[in-house]
């Protein structure tokens, strides 16, 4: 029974991570235009509009960087799920508490090791 519950949790974690990966991929596709190069032609766009566009582009680029980082964490977690290493601390090899994993399945350290940083 306990083994069945663990397997169910692993399947749920995999489904949740795959769903989040798809959401991030969709967000990346929908935000491509906002990351495009800003035109610096002052005859077409005023100085303030250009500054707004540059600020918007910088925010979009940072959002994209964060999405990419989250995607990498999701991919590594899915790999750990497939290899049977999911739920174990990478530093001390102890089990990570299930509540911690439920909050963020991509965590790689138990609370003790994460606190030691």
N, C-alpha and C positions, 0 to 999 in steps of 0.2 A: 504494500500500500504506500509506504513512504517513497519507495523507488518510483512508483507511478506518479506521485505528486511532484517529485523532482523533475521527471521527464516532461510532465505537463508544464511546469514552470519554464523549463528550457525552451519548449515549443512556443510558449507565450512570449518569452523574451525574444526569440528569433523573429516571430511575427511582428512584434512591436518595433524591433530594430529595422526590419525590412520596410515596414510602413513608413517609419521616420526617414529612411534613406530615400524613398520615393518622394516624400514631401519636399525634402531638401533639393532633390534633383529638379523637381518642378519649379521651386523657387528660383533656382539658379537659372533655369531657362527663361523665366518670366522677367528676370532682372538684367538680362544681357544689355538691353538698350541703355539702361541707366549707368552702365559702366563704360560706355563708349567714350572715345576721346572728345573732349570739349573743344568746340571751334573757338578760336581766339580772334575771329574777324569782327573788329569793333564796329564796322559799318553795318553789320547785320544784327548784332546783339549789343546792348548797352553794357557798360562796365559792371554795374550791380547785378544784372542778369547773368553775366559771365561768371561773377564771383559766386552767385548762388548755384550755378551749374557746376562749378568746380567743387564747391562744398558738397553738393549732392553726389557728385561722382566719387569723391573721397569716402563719403559714408557708404556708398554702394560697394566700393572696392573692399572696405573693411568688413562689411557684411558678408561679402563673397569669401573673404579669407576665413572668417569664422565658420561659414557653412562648409568650406573645404576641410577645415580642421575637424568639425563634427563628423563629416563623412568618413574621414580617415579613422576616427575613433570607432565609428560604427562598423567599418570593415574589419578592423582588428578584433573587435568584440565578436563579430560573426565567425571569424576564423577560430577564435578561442572556443566558441560554442561547438564548432565542427570537430575540433581537436580534443574536446573533453576537458579543456583547461579553464572553462568559464567558471567564475565564482571563486577563484583562488587568487590570493594576493601574489603579485609578481615579485614582491620583495621577500616575504617570509613564507610563502606557500601555504598559509593558513586560509581557511574558508572566510570569505567576505560575508558579512551578515546579509540575510535575504532582504531585510528592509532597506539596507543601503543600496543593494542592487535594484530593488524596485523603484527607488528614487532616481537612480541613474545607472542603467545597466552597463554603461561603458567605463565605470570606475575600475581601476586596476589594482588598487591598494586597499587593504583593510583599514579600518579607522585608526588603529594604533600606528601603523606604518605611515599613513597619510598625516598623522599628527606629528610624526618625527621630522618631517621636512624642514 
